Structures are given as structure tokens and as C-alpha cells.
Amino acid sequence: MLDRTQGCMVGGAVGDALGYPVEFAAWPQIQWKYGVSGIRSYQLDRRGLAPISDDTQMSLFTAAGILLGMTRKYMRGIMGRIDTYCQWSYLDWLHTQEWSSRHEEERIDSWLMDVPELYARRAPGNTCLSALRAIEKDKPVENDSCGCGGVMRTAPMALLSYIHDYSNGDPDYCDMCAAEAARITHKHPLGFLPSAVLNRILMRIMAGKAGDGEQLAAVVEDCVTALAGIKSQTDEDKTYGECWPNHVAKLQSIIRKALELAYSDKPDVVAIESLGGGWTGHEALAIAIYSAVKHRHSFEDAIISAVNHSGDSDSTGAICGNIIGCLLGRQAIPSKFTDKLELVDVIEEMAHDLWTGCIISEYDRRETEEKKLWYWKYCKHRREPQPERRR
Ligand SMILES: [Mg+2]
């Protein structure tokens, strides 16, 4: 289980880092710069590292938010719905990206705020930025965005949901929480429903339902069918009342098309570009699923396929990396992709925290170093224990 959790988090970051240099490049430009078969290894920066982008940064903040919520439950006996903690954490992310007007006392300050590299701006999505700016000012988020900025960041929710079931075994509830975490910034159903589908796919992979990969397509098909259950959770939504079934049908149809293409002999780039550019949530998820199913036995082949096209390469790479990394595990990720990955230690630490879940409680003596560190990270919001203040 730890191997799958690490695989999902690190795999997502590897796909993100591989695709980031070609995020805005068309396929002919990619070939011109990297050769006929496209980008196949990292483009390193001046530090000799492969930088991660906003996709991985925000995934880390998703994880920090839900772990904060879980810790609150163990320390105070109260906990809201898990996705509500993501909003606070995303405001921390906003603060890393631009000067924030939030008052000091309102800041939660995830321990991630002690990681200097996370303050780098790596083409953050405008929808995420503007939605969070509105939330910070207590204004409603008014957009109709179906961008992929929601689904690219919610994978950690599936990991925590599966390992530390907080839903009493109700998968529809977990999927709905993942969709709501995306919906904080993306208000169109095709911006947040893909998170629900990805959530269910990852939870079923965690449960071993995809086997060694041969059952991955069947798992995806099951999850697409289960969209009907997700609808029943949210169909009271007045905004989309009549159009809701159309959006669900559109999402189902593009994922089914991706599965069909994965079993065809079309070249990857042709197949992917027939699904779209991946700038929207449903297209990004479909492209990621195509590459993961087609190359289900090789992490490397899957992410190379997922980033080499004219569309949103870092996000399709990140989501594909989440799926194939979860399926094949951390051990299956070649070291050439992890040795030079920026913040790989922080990503692995976060995956480990998702795997253990909260290890302290209000009745605990916190006698071990691990428990003390957890207390500092998720109660005091600091990366490392700080010296005690003298009274
Ligand atoms: Mg990005």
C-alpha cells in the first residue's frame, strides 16, 4: 500500500516535470526541439533538477489540507467534510504564488510554507488564482470553468480515502468529496466531475482491482458507469439542473473513446490529439487514461506518451503519472526519473504521511520523534520542531 501511495504521488510529479517544458508547445515544435519521437527525458534547470509545476505544488497542498483535517479530528474530536480543509490549504498555495492580503491571524500556514522551493511560480492556472483571490476576499467564486486545474490536483484524496476510510465504506461519498475539492475553483461540471472519476479509479487500483494492469480498462469502465451514483449526490444542484445529464454523458463518452483508442493501433500522438488538447478536465483525464491503459506495463512509456502532444502536457502527464504510478508502484519508476526530480523528498514524505494517517491523538503522550514531528507539522504548521519559547 505504501508502494502504491508513493507511486501515485511521485508518479504524478514525474509526469508533471517531464511535460512542463513542453506545456505550451505544439507537437511539431516539440519534435523540432527534442527529436522525432518527442521529449523522452527531463530538461534540467540550472540546478541540475527537473522542476515540478503548479500541478504537483497544488497536489501537495491538497494532501496537506486533508491531513490537517484528519489531525483536527484526532486532536479535538471534530472534523468537517474532508474537502473543506482543501480550501484553506489552497489559500496557502495562493500565498506562495503572490502577495496575499490575508491577515496573519487568518492564515493556517501549512508546513509546506516552510519549503522555499514551493514559492516558485510555474505557470499557475488563472482560474485557480482568480477563484482563490475571490475566496480570500470573502467573495463568491463566479466562473464556468471546465479547465483541468481541478482534476490535476486531487489524487491525494483517493489515497487517504482508501487507506483511512472516513466514509463508512461509501465510495460515492469519497468521489463527491474529491469533486467538491476541484469545485472550489472550477464551477463547471466538466471541471469537477473528472476528479470524482479519477478518485474512484485510484481507489479501485489501491484495492488491487486492476491486477497487474490487464484489468485497468475494466476498472475504468466500471468507474465511468458509476458516474450515475455521483450524479445522485449532486443532482440537487440547481445551476446545472437540465444540462447535468449532458455533461455526465460527455464525460462518459470521451473516456470510453480513450479506452477504445488504447486498444487500437493508432500512433499515440494521433490518438491523443483526437481526444483534444487536455486543457479541460474531461480531455485531460481521457488523455491520461488513454496513455495509462495503452502502456499499462511500463511507467516510462505511459508518461512519455502522455506528454508528447500539442496540448496541456504537464497536466496530462501528471494525471497519467498518478494512475500508472499507483498501478505499478514506486518501485517501478526508473531512478533516472526520481534522482533529478525537484522536491522528491517532500513528495515522498507527504505520501508517507497519507499512508500512516494521523499518528497522534489528544490523549497521547507523543513519546516518539515521529509523533512529535507530526504534532509540529499538522498542529503547529511547521516543517520541523521549533525551539520551545521560554516563559
Ligand atoms: Mg502545470
Residues whose N, C-alpha, C, O or C-beta is under 5 A from the ligand:
A	BS01	MG	S53 D54 D55 R122 A123 D314
